[in-house]
Every structure is written in structure tokens, then in C-alpha cells.
Amino acid sequence: MVTLCLSNFLLKTLNHNFIYYENVLNLNKSNFKDSQNNTIQATKAILNPPYEDKYKPLEILEKVITLVKNENSNASNKVVVIIPSQKFGMKKDVFARILNISTLELVIRM
């Protein structure tokens, strides 16, 4: 998935410096830096986490929301996630924490 995304960015000559391929649970806001090594705020994220519970898909979503969320701004920060809806019913405590820090705007059922 990352390879396809990066290829698309390169073909369209888009900025690919901010595509990360690493354990999101280990990332902090200070990991996001521009070319001058200044810390920047992530404002958007697209993720397709692994669905198996051992990989913690809801915990990954919660972490990404905290990385993208900016407490000091009214900016329209967005996270798009592909995850089976049945995962939300399995860990109600994590889902409740997610809804406490963000707003669920849309669910697409397929």
C-alpha cells in the first residue's frame, strides 16, 4: 500500500516527504519535521490498519487522531480510515475514547 501511494506521489510530482511507513503507535507529534527540521503539525491522515485484534486497529486509529488533532486550532483536520464496522463494537472503551477526542462524520457501509 505504501509503495503504491509513494509511486502515485512520484508520478504526479507531489510532496512525498511526509509519507510514513512505521509503527504509528511509536510516533509522536515531534516526529513530523519539514526540510529545515522544524516541527510541523500533521493535518490529514489516511490509514488502512490491519484488522486482526493482535495488531490493535482501534488503538492505531486513536493514536492517529491524537497525532492529527490540533488543540490550539479550529482547522479542519481529517482522518480517513478503512476498517470493518464490526471492530467498533468489539472494544467499546477504545471506541468511546475515540469519540471523546473526535467527531465521527461519516460511515460508508459496503
Secondary structure as the mmCIF struct_conf table of DSSP 4:
data_model
#
loop_
_struct_conf.conf_type_id
_struct_conf.id
_struct_conf.beg_label_comp_id
_struct_conf.beg_label_asym_id
_struct_conf.beg_label_seq_id
_struct_conf.end_label_comp_id
_struct_conf.end_label_asym_id
_struct_conf.end_label_seq_id
HELX_RH_AL_P HELX_RH_AL_P1 VAL A 2 LEU A 11
TURN_TY1_P TURN_TY1_P1 LYS A 12 THR A 13
TURN_TY1_P TURN_TY1_P2 ASN A 17 PHE A 18
BEND BEND1 GLU A 22 GLU A 22
HELX_RH_3T_P HELX_RH_3T_P1 VAL A 24 ASN A 26
HELX_RH_3T_P HELX_RH_3T_P2 LYS A 29 ASN A 31
STRN STRN1 LYS A 33 LYS A 33
TURN_TY1_P TURN_TY1_P3 SER A 35 GLN A 36
BEND BEND2 ASN A 37 ASN A 37
STRN STRN2 THR A 39 THR A 39
STRN STRN3 LYS A 44 LEU A 47
BEND BEND3 GLU A 52 GLU A 52
HELX_RH_3T_P HELX_RH_3T_P3 ASP A 53 TYR A 55
HELX_RH_AL_P HELX_RH_AL_P2 PRO A 57 VAL A 68
TURN_TY1_P TURN_TY1_P4 GLU A 71 ASN A 72
STRN STRN4 LYS A 78 VAL A 81
TURN_TY1_P TURN_TY1_P5 SER A 85 SER A 85
HELX_RH_AL_P HELX_RH_AL_P3 GLN A 86 MET A 90
HELX_RH_AL_P HELX_RH_AL_P4 LYS A 92 ILE A 101
BEND BEND4 SER A 102 SER A 102
#
